[in-house]
Amino acid sequence: MVQMFEKIRGHEQVVFCNDEETGLKAIIAIHNTSLGPALGGCRMQPYASVDDALEDVLRLSRGMTYKCAAADVDFGGGKAVIIGDPEKDKSPELLRSFGQFVESLNGRFYTGTDMGTTPEDFIHALKETNCIVGVDEVYGGSGDSSVPTAQGVIYGLQATNRELYGSDELVGKSYAIQGLGKVGAKVAEQLMLAGAKKIFVTDINPLAIDDVQTLGKRLNVDVEVVEGEEIYSVEADIFIPCAMGGILHDTSIDQLKVKAVVGSANNQLLHEEHGRMLKDRGILYAPDYIVNAGGLIQVADELYEPNKERVLRQTKAIYNSLLNVYLKAEESGLTTVEASNYFCEQRMRSRAKRNSFFSHMKRPKWAVRV
């Protein structure tokens, strides 16, 4: 019992969800609600053990606390994981059961799609709880969150270019993109349209590679495809991770030949001390939870009625947020991760007394944020 409480130290609440009839085995972790109800996606994957699932959900929920603080939304950090193979174990009944567990938290936790789940999955959960975000527009949601996420990456790249080169122009630079999913493909397209000199890409999906190569030929941009981990050693201006987390570690950082890392993947650093390793190598690191906040901003804003213009306006704040982090890190000798955490912790302390757990539930859904 003591060991379990040591594992969840720093978290407010961890809920184990078990429904033998549907096969649901899930964990919901609420890290911090200082800024408001917890918000975080639900991923589904065949974890090797319950301990692995618990470790993942605890790490991800903590990251969401800082992500929400950095994005300046009135939500705290949470996350959910469902243990199972999304290709084999998913069913409408399982997702409705998950929705019932979410509803039992009485508005303390809002969730939606993540790795292994889709917006369509949560239409089933929506039948059991209103605490679902990121659903399709036809169901009253805000739609594809990869659009503001990709736009946020572009703002992050512009801020980083300004820090490195004195200009936020994207033209004439080379970029290495790891992952061409919904976000990575959109980032690649915008970079090519902006006049990128060269783009290195890698992805396990050959169709995604073909699409980017075709666009490169049409726009006369040099697109070079590399295999897997070769992406770490290409000579480019900026590395853009848009796939799995934990990819920046001793081995990969040693291989990097870039001036900066700016991407949408969650938890890119295997450990926070790898931020120091990047700094020591002279590689500027844009904290991922700032760069990829566009999707979070959209799903948080959805609870005030979807408004794409309002979301894109809020997403622009990523540019100045990153510049402030770079300045703080340079002035204080901190890593960019430490500087970003400092700003987030300050915001949580200053706002904690001004938020109510259930303030969102009391506002009419059409209320517009100002």
Salt bridges, closest charged atoms under 4 A:
GLU6 OE2 - ARG9 NH2 2.72
GLU12 OE1 - ARG108 NH2 3.21
ASP51 OD1 - LYS7 NZ 3.21
ASP56 OD2 - ARG43 NH1 3.42
ASP56 OD1 - ARG59 NH2 2.32
ASP72 OD1 - ARG351 NH1 2.62
ASP74 OD2 - ARG369 NH2 3.76
ASP114 OD1 - ARG43 NH2 3.57
ASP114 OD2 - LYS79 NZ 2.64
ASP121 OD2 - LYS90 NZ 2.75
GLU128 OE2 - ARG96 NE 2.78
GLU137 OE2 - LYS308 NZ 3.20
ASP144 OD2 - LYS186 NZ 3.65
ASP222 OD2 - LYS198 NZ 3.74
GLU224 OE1 - LYS198 NZ 2.69
ASP237 OD1 - LYS259 NZ 3.49
ASP250 OD1 - HIS274 NE2 2.80
GLU272 OE2 - ARG62 NH1 3.72
ASP301 OD1 - ARG310 NE 2.71
GLU309 OE2 - ARG313 NH2 3.27
GLU338 OE1 - ARG276 NH2 3.38
